[in-house]
C-alpha cells in the first residue's frame, strides 16, 4: 500500500500512488500548457517582445539578444541545455539570465530531472522572486513527484508551500501587462491561480492534512472547465479520510469522466465510496 494513504482509505486497492500521481499529473499538465513559460506573457517575469538590456554597447546587446533567441528557438533538449549553459556562463549578469534559468528549468522538468529542475528554479527566483511562472510550476511539481524517502522531503514540501502561497499573493496584486488584453490576462491569471491552489492541496495531502487539502483542491476544481483529474482523485481521498463519503463519491465520479490513466481507478473508487455513503447513512 502506498505511503500516501496513511490511513489506507481504499483498503483493498494496492497501487503505487506516487508514481500514478506523477505520471498522470505531468501528462495532464503538458496537455494544458502547465510549465510552458510563454503562457503568462509578461506576468511575473515571462517572455516579452522587447527588453532593455541596460547600459551596454549595441554590439553586446545584439549578441545577447541573438544568443537568447537561439536558446528560445532550439527544440532539442540537449542542445537547448548547452545553449542555456553557454549563455549563463558568458552573460551571468544579463537581465535575460532569469529567463534562461526558467527556460532551462522547463527543459529539465520535461526530462523529469527534478534535482536540476529545482536548482534552476531557485536560480531564477533569486533573480526574480515574483516570477509566477516559476513559482507555480515548481510549487506544483514538487508535491506531485514527492518521495517521502528523500532526505530533504519535508524541506521540499515546505518550499512548494512557500512558492504556491507567494504566487497567489503576487497574482492577486498583479497589474495587467500592456501587451495582454483583458480576456488573456484573466485566463492566464486564473490558470496560474488554479495551479497554485492545486499545489497547496497536494502539499497538505502529503502531510495528511485532509481538511486543508480538500479546501485547496475545492478551489482548483470548482468552476474549472478542465480540472486536473489528479486533483479530483486526491480530493476524493481527502473526503474519504474525513468520512464525507458522498462528497468523495462525487469527486471520484467527476474524475472518472476524464479520459486518462486515473479514469478506471476513479470509477472503482466512486462505486466504493457510494457504498460507504449508503452504509454510513443513519438508520
C-alpha positions as CSV (number, residue, x, y, z in Angstrom):
1,X,0.0,0.0,0.0
2,X,1.3,3.4,-0.9
3,X,2.6,5.6,1.9
4,X,0.3,8.4,0.8
5,X,-2.7,6.7,2.2
6,X,-1.5,6.5,5.8
7,X,-5.0,5.6,6.9
8,X,-5.4,3.2,3.9
9,X,-8.9,4.7,3.0
10,X,-9.1,2.5,-0.1
11,X,-8.4,-0.7,1.8
12,X,-8.3,-3.3,-0.9
13,X,-6.7,-1.0,-3.5
14,X,-3.0,-1.5,-3.6
15,X,-1.5,1.0,-6.1
16,X,1.8,2.9,-6.4
17,X,0.1,6.2,-5.9
18,X,3.2,8.4,-6.0
19,X,4.1,7.0,-9.5
20,X,0.5,7.4,-10.7
21,X,0.2,11.0,-9.4
22,X,3.5,11.9,-11.1
23,X,2.6,10.3,-14.4
24,X,-1.0,11.4,-14.6
25,X,-0.3,14.9,-13.4
26,X,2.7,15.6,-15.7
27,X,0.8,14.1,-18.7
28,X,-2.2,16.3,-17.9
29,X,0.0,19.4,-17.3
30,X,1.7,19.0,-20.7
31,X,-1.7,19.0,-22.4
32,X,-2.8,22.1,-20.5
33,X,0.5,24.0,-21.1
34,X,1.5,24.0,-17.5
35,X,5.1,24.8,-17.3
36,X,5.2,26.5,-20.7
37,X,6.9,29.8,-19.9
38,X,5.1,31.6,-22.8
39,X,1.7,31.0,-21.3
40,X,1.9,34.0,-18.9
41,X,3.4,36.6,-21.3
42,X,4.9,39.4,-19.2
43,X,3.3,38.3,-16.0
44,X,5.8,37.8,-13.2
45,X,8.8,37.7,-15.5
46,X,7.5,35.9,-18.5
47,X,8.8,36.5,-22.1
48,X,8.3,39.9,-23.6
49,X,8.9,41.0,-27.2
50,X,11.3,43.9,-26.1
51,X,13.8,44.0,-23.3
52,X,16.1,46.8,-22.4
53,X,19.5,45.3,-21.6
54,X,20.8,48.4,-19.9
55,X,24.0,50.5,-20.4
56,X,25.9,48.1,-22.7
57,X,27.1,48.6,-26.2
58,X,24.8,48.0,-29.1
59,X,27.0,45.2,-30.3
60,X,26.9,43.4,-27.0
61,X,23.2,43.9,-26.8
62,X,22.8,42.4,-30.2
63,X,25.0,39.4,-29.2
64,X,22.9,38.7,-26.1
65,X,19.7,39.1,-28.0
66,X,20.8,36.7,-30.7
67,X,22.1,34.2,-28.1
68,X,18.8,34.3,-26.2
69,X,16.7,34.0,-29.4
70,X,18.8,30.9,-30.4
71,X,18.1,29.4,-27.0
72,X,14.4,30.0,-27.3
73,X,14.1,28.5,-30.7
74,X,16.1,25.4,-30.0
75,X,13.9,22.3,-29.6
76,X,16.5,19.6,-29.0
77,X,16.8,19.3,-25.2
78,X,20.5,18.6,-25.1
79,X,21.3,21.4,-27.5
80,X,19.0,23.8,-25.6
81,X,20.8,23.0,-22.3
82,X,24.1,23.6,-24.0
83,X,23.0,26.9,-25.3
84,X,21.5,27.9,-22.0
85,X,24.5,27.0,-20.0
86,X,26.7,28.8,-22.5
87,X,24.6,32.0,-22.2
88,X,24.7,32.0,-18.4
89,X,28.5,31.5,-18.5
90,X,29.0,34.3,-21.0
91,X,26.4,36.7,-19.7
92,X,25.9,35.9,-16.0
93,X,24.7,39.4,-15.2
94,X,22.4,39.8,-18.2
95,X,18.7,40.8,-17.5
96,X,17.9,37.8,-19.7
97,X,19.6,35.4,-17.3
98,X,16.5,34.8,-15.3
99,X,14.6,33.8,-18.4
100,X,17.3,31.4,-19.4
101,X,17.2,29.9,-15.9
102,X,13.4,29.5,-16.2
103,X,13.7,28.0,-19.7
104,X,16.3,25.5,-18.6
105,X,14.1,24.7,-15.6
106,X,11.4,23.6,-18.0
107,X,13.8,21.5,-20.1
108,X,14.9,19.6,-17.1
109,X,11.3,19.3,-15.9
110,X,10.3,17.7,-19.2
111,X,13.1,15.2,-18.7
112,X,11.9,14.5,-15.1
113,X,15.2,15.6,-13.8
114,X,13.9,17.1,-10.6
115,X,17.2,18.0,-9.0
116,X,18.2,20.2,-11.8
117,X,14.6,21.5,-12.2
118,X,14.6,22.8,-8.6
119,X,18.2,24.1,-8.9
120,X,17.3,26.2,-12.0
121,X,14.1,27.4,-10.3
122,X,16.0,28.6,-7.3
123,X,18.4,30.4,-9.5
124,X,15.6,32.1,-11.4
125,X,13.8,33.1,-8.3
126,X,17.0,34.5,-6.8
127,X,16.9,37.0,-9.7
128,X,13.2,37.5,-10.0
129,X,11.4,36.4,-6.7
130,X,7.9,37.3,-8.1
131,X,8.1,35.2,-11.3
132,X,4.7,33.5,-11.1
133,X,5.6,31.1,-13.9
134,X,8.4,29.6,-11.9
135,X,6.7,29.8,-8.6
136,X,3.6,27.9,-9.7
137,X,5.4,25.4,-11.9
138,X,7.8,24.3,-9.3
139,X,5.4,24.7,-6.4
140,X,3.0,22.4,-8.3
141,X,5.7,19.9,-9.4
142,X,7.2,19.2,-6.0
143,X,4.2,17.6,-4.3
144,X,3.3,15.6,-7.4
145,X,6.7,13.9,-7.7
146,X,7.5,14.0,-3.9
147,X,9.2,10.9,-2.5
148,X,8.9,10.7,1.3
149,X,12.2,8.7,1.5
150,X,14.2,11.6,0.1
151,X,16.4,13.1,2.9
152,X,15.1,16.6,2.3
153,X,11.5,15.6,1.6
154,X,10.0,17.8,4.3
155,X,12.0,20.8,3.1
156,X,10.8,20.2,-0.4
157,X,7.2,20.3,0.7
158,X,7.9,23.5,2.7
159,X,9.4,25.1,-0.4
160,X,6.4,24.1,-2.5
161,X,4.0,25.6,0.1
162,X,6.0,28.8,0.2
163,X,6.2,29.1,-3.6
164,X,2.5,28.5,-4.1
165,X,1.4,30.9,-1.4
166,X,3.7,33.6,-2.7
167,X,2.4,33.0,-6.2
168,X,-1.2,33.6,-5.0
169,X,-0.2,36.8,-3.3
170,X,1.6,38.1,-6.4
171,X,-1.2,37.2,-8.7
172,X,-3.8,38.9,-6.5
173,X,-1.9,42.2,-6.9
174,X,-0.6,41.9,-10.4
175,X,-1.5,44.7,-12.8
176,X,-2.4,43.8,-16.4
177,X,0.6,43.8,-18.7
178,X,0.3,46.3,-21.6
179,X,0.7,43.5,-24.2
180,X,-2.3,41.4,-23.0
181,X,-6.0,42.2,-23.4
182,X,-8.4,41.7,-20.5
183,X,-9.5,38.3,-21.6
184,X,-6.0,37.0,-22.0
185,X,-5.0,38.4,-18.6
186,X,-8.0,36.9,-16.8
187,X,-7.4,33.5,-18.4
188,X,-3.7,33.5,-17.6
189,X,-4.2,34.7,-14.1
190,X,-6.9,32.1,-13.5
191,X,-4.7,29.3,-14.8
192,X,-1.8,30.1,-12.5
193,X,-4.1,30.7,-9.5
194,X,-5.7,27.3,-10.0
195,X,-2.3,25.7,-10.3
196,X,-1.1,27.3,-7.1
197,X,-4.2,26.0,-5.2
198,X,-3.6,22.6,-6.7
199,X,-0.1,22.7,-5.4
200,X,-1.2,23.6,-1.9
201,X,-3.8,20.8,-2.0
202,X,-1.2,18.2,-2.8
203,X,1.2,19.6,-0.2
204,X,-1.4,19.3,2.5
205,X,-2.5,15.8,1.3
206,X,1.1,14.7,1.6
207,X,1.1,15.9,5.2
208,X,-2.2,14.0,5.9
209,X,-3.9,17.4,6.4
210,X,-7.0,16.3,4.6
211,X,-9.2,19.2,5.7
212,X,-6.9,21.9,4.3
213,X,-6.2,19.7,1.3
214,X,-9.9,19.5,0.5
215,X,-10.3,23.3,0.8
216,X,-7.4,24.0,-1.7
217,X,-8.4,21.3,-4.2
218,X,-12.0,22.6,-4.0
219,X,-10.7,25.9,-5.2
220,X,-8.7,24.3,-8.0
221,X,-11.6,22.2,-9.3
222,X,-14.7,24.3,-8.7
223,X,-16.0,26.0,-11.8
224,X,-12.9,24.8,-13.7
225,X,-13.8,23.6,-17.2
226,X,-10.7,21.4,-17.4
227,X,-10.0,20.2,-13.9
228,X,-6.9,18.1,-13.2
229,X,-8.0,14.5,-12.7
230,X,-5.3,14.1,-10.1
231,X,-6.9,17.0,-8.1
232,X,-10.3,15.3,-8.2
233,X,-8.7,11.9,-7.3
234,X,-7.0,13.3,-4.3
235,X,-10.0,15.4,-3.3
236,X,-12.0,12.2,-3.2
237,X,-9.3,10.6,-1.0
238,X,-9.5,13.7,1.3
239,X,-13.2,13.4,1.7
240,X,-13.0,9.7,2.3
241,X,-10.4,10.3,5.0
242,X,-12.8,12.8,6.5
243,X,-15.7,10.3,6.3
244,X,-17.5,12.6,3.9
245,X,-18.3,9.6,1.7
246,X,-21.0,11.2,-0.5
247,X,-18.6,14.1,-1.4
248,X,-15.9,11.6,-2.0
249,X,-18.1,9.7,-4.5
250,X,-18.9,13.0,-6.3
251,X,-15.2,13.8,-6.6
252,X,-14.2,10.3,-7.8
253,X,-17.2,10.3,-10.1
254,X,-16.1,13.6,-11.7
255,X,-12.6,12.1,-12.1
256,X,-14.0,9.0,-13.8
257,X,-15.5,11.2,-16.5
258,X,-12.0,12.3,-17.7
259,X,-10.1,10.1,-20.0
260,X,-6.7,9.1,-18.8
261,X,-4.7,6.9,-16.5
262,X,-6.8,7.6,-13.5
263,X,-10.2,7.0,-15.1
264,X,-10.7,3.3,-14.2
265,X,-9.3,3.8,-10.7
266,X,-11.7,6.7,-10.1
267,X,-14.6,4.7,-11.4
268,X,-13.8,1.9,-8.9
269,X,-13.4,4.4,-6.0
270,X,-16.6,6.2,-6.9
271,X,-18.5,2.9,-6.6
272,X,-16.8,2.0,-3.4
273,X,-17.5,5.4,-1.7
274,X,-21.1,5.3,-2.8
275,X,-21.4,2.0,-0.9
276,X,-19.7,3.6,2.0
277,X,-22.1,6.5,1.9
278,X,-25.1,4.2,1.9
279,X,-23.7,2.2,4.8
280,X,-23.0,5.3,6.9
281,X,-26.4,6.8,6.5
282,X,-28.4,7.0,9.8
283,X,-30.8,4.1,10.2
